Amino acid sequence: MKRLITLIASLALVGAALAQERAITVASTTSTEQSGLFGYLLPRFTQATGIGVKVVAVGTGQALDIGRRGDADVVFVHDKPAELKFLSEGFGVKRYEVMYNDFVVIGPKADPAHIAGGKDVADALRKIAESKAVFVSRGDRSGTHEAELRLWKEAGVDLGSAKGAWYREIGQGMGPALNMASSTNAYLLSDRGTWLSFKNRGELAILTEGDRRLFNQYGVMLVNPARHPGVKAGDGQAFIDWLVAPAGQKTIGEYKVGGEQLFSPTRPTSRNATVLTVMLSASRINPSPSASAKSPLLVSSTMAVVMVRV
């Protein structure tokens, strides 16, 4: 009898150990962590599925490199061109759009570049460069950094020749970049989610927002197990499926800081959620008059996509 009891106890311990080991690694961005989203989202996923999640929070470029090496099961990032390249190279299985918010240009309330109230992000960046007002760049190959570089190009600013003491690359995440901007009264590009959860604002405020080019889409991909057999494909796909299913989308939409929603789910789970998402899109994504009517980031197109995906 004692041997039987010992055997049962041993099996129970093994079972508990195996349950604890059921976990995946997600390489993601600093914005999903520093905004507090993962702290809210992941415990709910684990409670629903029994699967733990270890997050490696770095810039999008680094997160994709982690996936390329097979050191993560899932990548959860926000730089669509880089994500499509990752897929074309055979490192990912399929890309799913999960949620979105937008970027905003933050700066000191004194506003030495005089950009406050504008909705044209290219014009704002040109004024910052012309005035040589201090600008903090993440400089870390993140989705935010890549978006910033594209926006400088659209503004017609050649950073190679224009950079000087005013342009400060720090090679760090969104939180440290915001802290640096706060301590130096500098401008920077931030995702709205991290900004809303950032407390050490000092004299900083949102000065430019609403341009369609500031749209910020997040995507998630399973790392290809054919390239890396060690990938936990079943549990990794379970995480993705939960994110895009009603339960995950509802959880994303419910996460708020100070009463403000930080991320909008790509697939709203009710008619009310659809209306909310469209209203958010209409208020934050402001197409320029010269923009192509076929652009997927125009308000009308954004509305259509949201409605179809419900």
N, C-alpha and C positions, 0 to 999 in steps of 0.2 A: 504493500500500500504506500509506504514511504517513497519507494522508487517511482510509483505512478504519480504521486503528488509532485515529486521533484521534476519528473518529465513534463507534466502539465505546466508547472511554473516556468521551466526553461523555454517551452514553446511559447508561452505568453510573453516572456521577455524578448524572444526572437521576433515575435510578431510586432511588438511595440517598437523594437529597433527598426524593423523594416518600414513601419508606418512613418517613423521619424525621418527615415532616409528618402521617403517619397517626396522629392523636391526638384524643382527645375531652377536653372539659372537664366535670368533675363538681363541682357545687355540693353541698357536704355539711356535716356538723356538725363542731364541734371535737372531739367525743367520738370520732369514727371516726379522726381524725388523732392526737389527743393520747394515745389509748389505745395507739397503735402499730399498730392493725389495718391501716391502709392501707399502712404500710411493709412489712408482711408479705404482704398480699393482692395489691396492684397489680403488683409485679414478676412474680408468677406468672401473672396475667392477661395481661400483655404478652408474656411468654415463650410462652404458649399461642396467642396470636392475632396478635401483631405490632402490636397497637394500644397506643399510649402513652396515659397518663391524666394530665391536669393537674387537681389538686384545688384548689378554692377552699373553705377551711374557715372557716365562719362559723356563726352560730346558724341554727336551722332557718328562722325567719322571714325572715332575710336570704337564705338559700339559695333559698327559694321565690321571693323577689323577683328574684333573679338569673335564675331560670328564666323568670319572667314577662317579663323584658326580653329574653329570648333570648340571654343571655350565657353560657349553659351548655347542654350537650347532654343531660345527665342530672342529676336531683336525687336525693340519697340522704340521707334525713332521718328524724326520729322524733317526729312530732306528727300523729297520724292525723286529728284534726278539721281541721287546717290543710291536710293533704295532700288530703283529700276536697274541701275548698273549692277548692284549686288545680285539681283535676280538673273540678269543676263549672263553673269559669270558662273551661274549654277550653284551659288552658295545658299540661296533661299528657295523655298518651295512655292509659295504664293503670297502675294501682298494683300493685306486686308486694311481698309481704312477704318479707323476706330473712333476718332474724335478730332475736333479742331478748336482752335481759338484764333487769335491774331497777334501780330507783333505791334509794338508801340514804340515811338521814339520818346525817350525819357530825357529830361534835362533840368537844369536849375531854374527856379521860378524867376530869377533875374533875367534869364534868357538873352545872353549877349549876342546870339546869332539871330534873334528875332524870328523864331519859327512857330511860336505859340499860336494855336488855333487853326493852323493850316492842315489840309488833308492830303497834300501832294508830298509824298515822302521823298521823291527825287529832289524837289525844290528845297525841302528842309535840309537834306544832306549837302546840297550845293552851298547853301548859306552857311552851314557849319564849317565846311572846308574853306570858303572865302574869308570867313572871319577868324579862322584858325582857333576857334573855340575848342577847348579840350574835349576829346571824344575817346571813350574807353571801348576798345574792341576785345571780345573774348579771345580771338586769335587761337582757337583750339580745334578747328575743323568740325565744330558742332553744327547742327542744323541752323542755329541762330547765326553763327559766324558765316556760314555759306550764304544764308539769306542776305546778311549785311553786305557781303562782297558783291552779290548780284545787284543789290540796290545802289551801291556806289557806281557800278558800271552803268546802270540805267540813268543815273544822275549825270553821267559824263565826266566823272571825277576819276582821274588816273592816280590811284593811290601810290603807284611806283614812284611818281614824280612829285605828288602833292604831299606825301607823308612827311611829317616833321615832328617836333616835340609835342605838338597838339594831339597827335594820333597815338594812342597808347595801347599796344597789344599786350595782354597779360597772360594769355595761355591758360586760363582758368574757366570755371563754370559760371553759370548765371548769377548765383548768389554772391560769390566774390567780386564779380564784375559790378553788380549793383552796389556793393559796399565800397568799392573803389570810386565809383561815380559819386556816391554820397559824400565821401570824405574829401573829394576834390572838386565838387560842384561841376561835374562833367556831363556831357551828353552820352547816350548809348542806346542801342537797340535791345529791347527785351521782349520776351513773350509775356503776354498779359497775365497768364496764370502765375508765374513766379513773381511778377510785380505786385499782384493783388495780395500775395501772402508775405511779401517783404515788409519788415517792420522798421528797419533803420533807414527811413527815407530822407531824413534831414530836410534839405531845401529842394528835393527833387519832386517832379510832377510829370504827368503825361502831357506832352506838348504837341505831338502830331499823331493822329490816328485816323482810321477810316478809309485809307487808300486800299483798293482791291489788291495791290501788290503786297500787302501786309498779311494776307490770309495765311494761316499756319496749320497745315494738315498733318496729323500723326498717322503712321502706318505700323503694322505689326507683321512679322514674318517668322515662320518656323525655319530654323537652320536645316539645310538639306542633309538628311541622314545618309543619303547615298554618298555624299562627300565625307561625312564624319559619322561613322557607325555608332559612336558613343552618344550621339544626341538622343535625348529622351523624347522621341517623336510623339508617343501617345499622350504623355502628360503635357508636353509643350503644345500640342494641338488642342488639348482640352482647355488650356489657358486661353488660347486664341478664340476658340469656339465660345467660351464663356464671355469674353470681352465683347464680341459682336452680337451675342444673343441678348434678348430683352433684359435679363438680370444684370449683365455687365453694363449695358448701355444706360440702364436706369441708375445704376450706382455711380457712373461717371457724371451723369446729369445732376445727381443729388449733391455732389461734393461742392461746398461753398465755403468761402472765407468772408466773414463780415457781411453775410447775406448776399454776396455776389457769386455767381456761377463762374468757375474758372475755365471749364472746358464744356463744349457742346458735343453730345454724342452724334456720330455720323448717321446712326439709324435710330431716330427717336422711337419711343415705345408706345406712344399714345397720340391722339389728335392734339391734345394740349401741348405735348412736348414738341410736336411738329410746328405749331404756331409759335412757340417760344423760340425755337431754333431759327425760324424764318425771320422773326423780329430781331433777333440778335444779329443775323446776317445783314439784314437791311440797315441796321443802325451802325454797324461796324465796317462793312465792306462797301466802300463808296467808289464806284467806277468813275474814271475820268471820262469827259465827254468824247474824247478821241479814241477811247478803247474800242476794240473790235466787238461787235455784237455777238460773236461766236465764242468769246473768251469764257472758259469754264468758271472763272472767278467773278463774273459779273453777278450783281444781285439777282437778276431774273434767272440766270442759269443756276445759281446756288439754290434758289427757291425750288426750281424744278427738280433738281437732284434730291433735295430733302424730301419732297413730296413723294417721289417715286420710290424712295427706299423705305418708306414706312411699312 
